[in-house]
């Protein structure tokens, strides 16, 4: 079979002011018709540059310096810009990551899609409607006259795909197409891509950092590191019986759904290399546990181990005793047995937070966004509580209320016997020592104009703890605690990498020796290998300092790995709460189950044949998208998307019912039978126990 | 640069990619790469040296008039001739430059200080406070500035101090708007929230975090304000509302030379005119370059 796309020894450089970055350095790939090729790697590995080289949409200073790209027998690197433009319009479609910035906000989506089509206006509009329909846009014809802001994120991504498909391309390049989307929407979009390639017979180059997505959707996978392909082959063998040490390390760094919490995640030491001056020999060898003397000397060639399965490693995984990564096991899995009689550290009672919606000249209040709608739970000292849900479900608002950054509309938060929602400012200032927040974005959470020393000293200065000398000593201790050198105090934040900044953010949160740290998406901005470093560090500090965490994340695997207890939120409501393993292994609420199923997981990597495991009929996708929080659905808020919804759901709001020890869920038609009320032990949600 | 070794967990070599030198260095590099900026700085240095060091080398009498030596063309004794009162034109240019530069710098500093405080407060508090404070700015901006300046200048006796105050009175509005916009976007940054979580008060947030991070905008704006203030001072002086004789200023020199425009007394017109042009141009070059240099930082972070 002739390959659709054949890349041979592609090299792309980016000229910078004082150096040349070899972003793509000798990459060879093939992609057949109707296939999905997953290109996976960490940020800076050159995966996006490879994709953009194909369509020649390179950043300023970027140009292809060698190799060939053949699309259906035609050499693309030899084409002039005008011919290349026609190729982009007709033969290759591109879907970018961010559907908001990739669409023109001043044009209707119909016109934007029609723009991509050759031919007269009427025909173009017809074709636009057709493609919109193809990508599963409900009432496609009516939607043609909508503007991008009138659509949700998932719908906008469908429009992007429709634009890419409008001219019937042979090849679709999808660069992180779902990274900005929620789990349930991600599933819908990826399922759509998968069905399209089968129906239209096009090849899809799926560029992503997410190994789990690759494992579910790709037929072939190519793992990139530092501008090179290190391992490639059919998805199953590569992910299940990988040979390259980098692939092995990457797989061990991702928390899986069945991750044993007693085993640390593998964290790849160090950082990816600077591509303007890559290390000699194997580019991974400085970070590789198995590197030997020859790794730094010889450039490993691609070796074929099975039909189509190649790797570039001198000392590959051999699957004999002692040859695989040894992971540190902990004495215990660190999970705490929930003690119902323990004095709670935090008790949240009927917390409600609404933001007024105003309109008109006089800013009259016309409604309210219900961000948190009557949430109650307790947290015992030393416990880690995981809060999951899609964006807009109110989990961040709840987290901010816990550290008194947000004043709730009603309800109370009792911390160590005091209600922090009704506390004089002076007293609140003192109690803030015990309640700290760790931020998501390591780039925005540190003041760029302050040295790290000053950043870490600030909380101590604010709370007037110790003399200047004591504070400096404490800064040194904190840096050591999070694994940074004391000399880091003299540097500015921009001199550090993302993971290092997140360590600084954690150190700052710990400076006041808090009892509770609320971590809002602590690792979602980080690469997989760095993410494992931070998660391991957080676990270690929890044990050493006796911290309680509230970990807010959209990533169930991360939360399950870290938390003792999980709370699942949907549109401001806590729909399920219980011990982490119980909730994730035996969910009672259909939403929890949908969330679990929507997230691709590595546990099943390669178990099913990759071509079919995506559309397994046992996976009922959640329909539609999160409804507006301005007028939430009556009764059960999930009913509009729930496969089990009945009339009762619209009329009566389901109460939290017990499903096991400390396991509660709010559903009329749960996935398993609730415990009889009297056997339901105590209900942690009800105050006064 | 001796960058601190940032390796984490014994990061191996080739790992650290971010030791790119300090922030100041990057800005400095971008600034010096701009030829106009270097020209601007050079011009400012030369003009300041001319005005403040010149009189030490070139002594002239700028207090007593000498009508017998009025309107002399350039000669060996008076390289730029003399004006209608017999003052040496070159010496007068130096003295006039002193007052122009002093007024320009002081007014810009004062206007920036008021503007930054006003804008930072409005931006930080937001809501009603912001609305009221910014409407005041809008109202003052809607009044023709020159008219008020002239009006105030007729009431208050013109001295160096009052000239500075009058000019600053109207110049603070633009920095106030700019800083308010900047603070509005900065205050929602996570590092500002982090200070709140630590229990930090508004004053600390404003002085330690918001204003330092807005400093780039403030400095660029202040540079342009120096140029503007020098121009306004020249206009006021030209219209006769500036410093009273024997104090000198470039605007006043221009004004007193104007009646002789048709007598070919070019030495009364061109020197102060060119001086005003050069200094205003120089500060604008520097301001433009600073803005571009700070953009470099924004692009990197």
Interface residues (C-beta under 8 A of the other chain):
Chain A: X267 X269 X270 X271 X272 X273 X274 X277 X278 X279 X286 X287 X403 X405 X428 X429 X430 X432 X433 X435 X436 X437 X439 X440 X441 X443 X444 X445 X446 X447 X448 X449 X450 X458 X459 X462 X463 X483 X484 X485 X487 X488 X490 X491 X492 X494 X495 X496 X497 X499 X500 X503 X505 X508 X512 X533
Chain B: X3 X4 X5 X6 X7 X8 X9 X10 X11 X12 X13 X14 X15 X16 X17 X18 X19 X20 X22 X23 X189 X190 X191 X193 X194 X195 X196 X197 X198 X199 X200 X204 X208 X209 X212 X213 X215 X300 X301
